[in-house]
Amino acid sequence: LTEFLCKMKDIGYLVEGGKNILSFEVKPQAGEDADLVVANAKRTLLEAWRSG
């Protein structure tokens, strides 16, 4: 994910003040708590963003 975000920055898709949107879809598997799935996805995205 970090490499993907870095590549999006490198090609100019993600720039400060830019208006492009990047979205991710996550959904729980059977038996998983939806709130935990979303929280983990947010944590993973933030960690990748900070690392890039």
N, C-alpha and C positions, 0 to 999 in steps of 0.2 A: 504494500500500500504506500509506503514511504517513497519507493522508486516511482510509482505511478504519479503521485502528487508532485514530485520533483520534475518529472517529465512534463506535466501539465504547466508548471511554472516555466520550464525551459522553452517551451514552444509558444509561450505568451498567452496561454488560455487563462491561467490564473495570475492576475496582476493586481497589485494594490490599487483600489479605486475602480477596478474593472466591474463590468456588469454581467459577466458570464456566470452561469450557474452549474454547479456540479452536485449531483445528488446520488445517494446510495439507498438501495432498498434492502431492508432486512426483515425477516419474519421468523417467528419462533417455529421450531419443529414440534411435533406432537409431544406434549408433556412439559415443554419449556415455558417459563414465565415471560410474557411479552415485555414487561417492564425491565427485567434483567437483560433480555436480548438487546433492547434499545440502549440501555445504560452501557453495556459492554461494547456495542458498536460505536457509541459516542466516545468512550474512553480510547478505543483503538484508533479512531480517526484523529483525536486530539494528540495522541502520542506520535502518530505518523507525521502529523503536521509539524509538531515541534521538532521532530528529528530531521525533517527536510529542510 
